[in-house]
């Protein structure tokens, strides 16, 4: 009887000690480090909107609310972790439509609670929003373009390290080690003066942070497998710094929206934005030489022998460089999931074949929004001047912008060296 009682007590202790432990797929201590760093960079006048003790809870008690809520084990967190009418992961980058809806819902809750003086409640919603934007910035499962199994095929573990998880926090190597975030001065950036505009840029920056974190996975894993771990800490610290800047921007923008305080210079900076600052999606498909491996390049172009060149159209002189743009092959369709209608009003650019293309190339350029063609040039030949495109963007729905190149002769791909010069989004005023 006593032995049976001890077994029951033992089982209870195991449940108490380990039953609440959840698999951490991303930052562990990193959430707190990132949050502290970001809050410290918010200007004092805006930070004063929230009492000090509530900021402290944001950086400690409210760093991982959705982790505690995972599996439905904390019903008291339902109001903060369940977005009405939206199904998505609060740890990952999701498709554009549910992301915009959920981010707008969180911004509305946070702003409303701050204005009502319910700042502790506001910090709970903000804690979930921050965590959602922090997870994809960790070199872990939340940013990896390949699975754990695929990564282990590419980087097989040496003897004695077969039990390591590369991407998953539990038994893994993503957020171990000894790293800090560099103490650099940073002025947070305003991401929008309306809810929709802020949601748009938060989403795009979340995607960029994920892409940059993914680039750190291989060097981090390699050092943990074959080095002493010091270079892995360098990668963790760099990813955390990148992520902390983004979180500082998010918190700063939320406070600007809540107080309706917008710096004039920052607002003016948002009026035009290069499309090259946005992360496109390439759905795949055949692209001819020389772009068959790299279908597009940002701010540069390739010639027929895959030599790199600055972007140039035939009618631009050598010392009049194109400020930003894309070099790409044809046929190609490059998609940009951008924003709800009402954020951007117009899109402008110049298009043509690169000065290195030669006379044999011939390509038409089209701008498509939500599947509807807004503009198409005549077929432009190599050696001809570039052509300007200026189109109004849809005023309803969610905007996906597509840049499309349409070759007259796909077999002339070595001469179909396309240039989108200074593609620019113009904000609704």
N, C-alpha and C positions, 0 to 999 in steps of 0.2 A: 504493500500500500504506500509506504513512504517512498519506495523507488519510483512508483508510478507518479507520485506527486512531484518528485524532483524532475522527472522527464517533462511534465507539463510546464513547470516553472522554467526549465531550460528552453522549451519551445517558445514560450512567451517572451523570454529575454531576447531570443534570436529575432523574433518578429519586431520587438520594440527597437532593437539596435539596428536592424538591417531592412526591415520592411519599408521604411520611409525613404531608403536610399534609391535614387533614380540615376539611370544611366545619363551621364552628361556628355553630349555629343560635340560640345564646342568649348567655349571659355568656361573655366572653373573660377579661379581667382581673378581671371581677366575681366569679368563683368564689373567687379568692384573697382579695379584699377582704372578701367576705361571711364566709368561713371564719375569717379572722383576727379580725374583729369579734365573731363569735359565740363563739369559744373564749375571748376575753378576758373575756366576761361570765359565764362559768361560775364558780361559787364555787371558791376556791382548794382547799378541802378535797376537793372532788370531782375537780378537775383533777389533783390529785396522784396519782390512781389510774393515770395514764398519764404516762410520762416526757416531759420537755420535748422531747427530740429526736423523739419520735413525734408529738406535736402539730405540730411544725414540718413533718414530712412530710405530715401530713393537710392542711396549708395550702399545700403546694407540690407535692410529687411525686404526691399522691393526689387532686388536685382534679378530674381529668378522665379517670379510668380507663376509663369506658365510651366516651368519645370515641376513645381509643386502641384500644379493642377493636372499634369499629364495623367491620363488614364481615368480621369473623373474622380480622383481620390480626395479632392478638396472642393466640395460643392460651394463652400463659402467664397471661392474665387471665381465662380461662374460669371458674376457681373463684370469682371475685368478681362476674362479670357475667352468668352463666347461672344462673337460679333453677330448680332441678329441678322439672319438671312444670308450669311456668308460662310462658306466652308473653305478653310485654308489652314496652312501651317503657320503658327506664330514663331517659327524658328527658321524658316527658309524664305528664299525669294520665290514668290508665287507669280502666276500669270497676271497681266496688267489689270484686268477688270476687277477681280476680287481684291487685289492689292489696293487699288484706288478707293474702293468702297470701304474697306477695313481701316485704312489709314485716315480717311476722312472721319470715320466714326470715332476713332481714338482722339483725333485733334479736337473734334467737337466736345467730347467728354472732358478733356483736359482744360480747354479754354473755359467752358461753362463752370467747372468746379473752381478754377482760380478766380474767376470774376465773382463767384458767390462766397468766396472766402473759405471754401472747403478744400484747402490746399493739401491736406493729407490724402483725401480721396483723389485729387488730381495727380499726386505722385504715384499712386497705385497704377492708374491708367498709363502715366508716362513711363513707369517702370516696365510695363509690358511692351510698350512701343519701343523703348530703347533696347530691351533684350532682343526683340524681333529684328532690330537693325544691327545688333552686335553679333549674333550667331553666324550670319553669312560672312562676317569679316574674320572669322577664325579659320586657320588652315586645318580644316577638319571635314567631316562628312557634309556639313551644311554648305560648303563651297566647292567640293570636288566634282569635276566633270566625269570622273570614272568611279566605279565601285571599289570597295575594299578589296574584293577578290581580284579585280583587274590590276589594281595597284600592286598587289603582292605578286602577281605574275610578272609585272614590269620590274619591280624591285624586290626580289625574293629575300626573305630574312636570312641572315647568316646563322650557323648553328648556335643554339642556346637562346635565340630571340624569336623562335617560332610562335611563342605565346603572345607576342605584342599585337595589339590593335593599332593600326596606323592612323585611322581616321576617327575612331570612336573613343570618347573620353574614358570610359570604364576599362581599365587595363591598357589604355592607349598612351599616345605620346604627344597629342596635340597641345595640351595645356599643362604639362609638367615642366620641370626645370625651374630656373631662377632668373626671371627677367623683370624689368621695370619699363615704364613708359618714359621716354625722354622728356625732360622738363624744358620744353621750348615755348617761346611766346607764340600765341595763336589768336587771331581775331576771328571769331565765328562768322560764317557767311549767312546772309539772309537767303532763304530758299523760296520765298514767295510772300506776297502780300494778301493772297486769298487762300482759302482752304484748298481749292483744287490745284492751284499753282504749287503750293507747298507739298501736297501729296505727290504731284508729278515729279518734282525734283528729289524728294526723299526716296521715291521708288527708283529713279534712275541712279542716284548715288549709291543706293543699296546694291544695285546690280554691279556697279563699278567696283565697290568694295569687295564684293564676292569674287569678281574676276581677278583682282589683284591678290587676294588671299590665296586663291587656287594656285597662283604661280609660285607660292612659297611652300607648297606641300612637298614637292620632290626634294629640294635641298634640305628641308627640315627632317624628313624621313631618312634621307641618306646619312645625315650626320648622326642621327640617333642609332642607326644600324652599324655604321662603320667609323664614326668619329667619337669625340668625347662629349658631345652635346652642347658645346659652347656656341657653335654656329647655328644650331637649332634655336638656342635662346635669342640669337640675333634676329632670326626670322620671326619668332613669336613677338619680340619687342617691336619690330617694324610693322607687323600686321596690326598689333594693338594700337600703335600710334595712328596709323591710317584710320582705323576704326574709331578711335577717340575723337579725331577731328570731325568725322561724320556725325557722331553723337553730339558734339558741341554745337554743330550747325543745327541739328534737329531741336535741341533744347532751346537754343537762342531764337530760332524761328517761332517755336511755340509761344515763347514769352512775348515776342514782338506782336504776334497775332492777338494774344490775350489782352495786351495793353494798347493795341492799335498804335504802336510806336514804330515808325519805319524811317530809316535814314534815307535822305533824298538821294545821295550818291549811290547807295546800294540799290535803291529802287530803279534808278536810271540804268545801272549795270544789268538789270534783268530784262531791259526792254528789247535787247537783241541777244541771241545766243547761237554760237556756231553749232551746227548739227554734229560736228566732229567731237563735241563734248558728250554726246549721247552714245550709249552702247547699242549697236545694231544687232539684229538677228539675221543670220544667213540660213535660209531653210535647206540649203544644199542644192545640188544639181550640177550639170556639166558646165564648166567654164574652160574655154580653150587656153592654149599657151599664150603668153607666159604666166597667166594668172591661175593655171589649173590647180596649183597647190595652195596658194594664198590668193583667194578670189578678190580681195581688195586690200589696199594699204591706206593708212591715214597720213595725210600731209606729205605724200611722196608717190612716185610712180615707178614702173619698171619699163625697160625697153625690151625688144625682142629677145635679147640675150640675158634677160633678167638682171641687167644692171639697174641700179637705183638712181633716180633723178628727182630734183625738186619738181613740184607741180608747175606746168607751164602750158598755156594754150598758144597756138600759132601766132596770135596777135598780141602777145605779151612779150616785152623785151626782157633780156636776161636779168637786168637789175631791178625789174618790177615783179618781184616774186608774189605768188598767190599766198595769202595769209594762212588759209586753211582749206582743207578739202579732201577728196578721196581720189585715188587712182585705182582703176578697176578694169576687169576684162568684160567680155560680152559673149553670150547673153548672161545677164545677172540681174537678180532682184534682191535688193537689200532693204530689209524691213526695220522700221523704228517704231516700237510701241511707245507713244509719246504722252498723251494727256487727255483728260476730259475736254470736250469742246468748251471754248471760252477762255482757254489759257493762251493759245497761240492763234493769231489772226491770219498771218501770211507766211509764205515761204519763198525765198529768193535764192538764185544761184546763177552761175554761168557754166555752160557745158560745151564740150567739144573734144576733139582728139588731141593728144599730147603732141608737142612739137617734134618728138622723136618718132611719131607714128609712121610718117611717110604717106604718099598719096593713095596707096591701095586700100587703106581702111575706110569703112563707111558705117556709121552707127547712128541710130535715132535714140533720143533720150526722152524718157517719160517720167512724170511725177504722178503717183497714184495715192489716193487717200481712201482708206477703208474699201478698197477694191474698185473705186471709181477713178478713172483717168482724169486728172485735172489739166494736164498739159502734155503735149508730145511735139518734139521738134521734127523738122524734116530730116532725112538722113544727112548727117554731116560727114564730109570727107576729110581725110588728112590734109593739112595745109590750108584749110578754110578757117576763117575767124570763128571764135566761139559765139554761142547764142545765149541770150539772157532769158531766164524763166522767172516769172513773178506771178504767183497764184494765191488766191484766197483759200483758206482752209475751212473744212466743214464746221458748221455752227451747232451741231448736235452730235450726241454719241461720244464714243471714245475714239481718239484719233490714232490710227496707225499709218505712218507715212512710208511709202515705198519709192526708192530710187531704182529705175529700171533702164537697162541698156539693151537695145534691140539691134543686132547686127544685120546688115543687108546680106552679107555672105559670112556665115560662121566659120568657113574655112580660111578666112583671112584674119584669124585671131591674133597672129603675131603683129598685125598692124592695127588691130582694134584696141588701141590703148586709150581708154576713156578717162576723162577728167571731169569731176564735179568741183568747180571752183567756188570757194567761199559760200557753201550752202548754209543759209542762215534762217533761223526761226525768229519771227517778229511777234512780240507779245501783244495781246489785246490791251489797249489803253482804256 
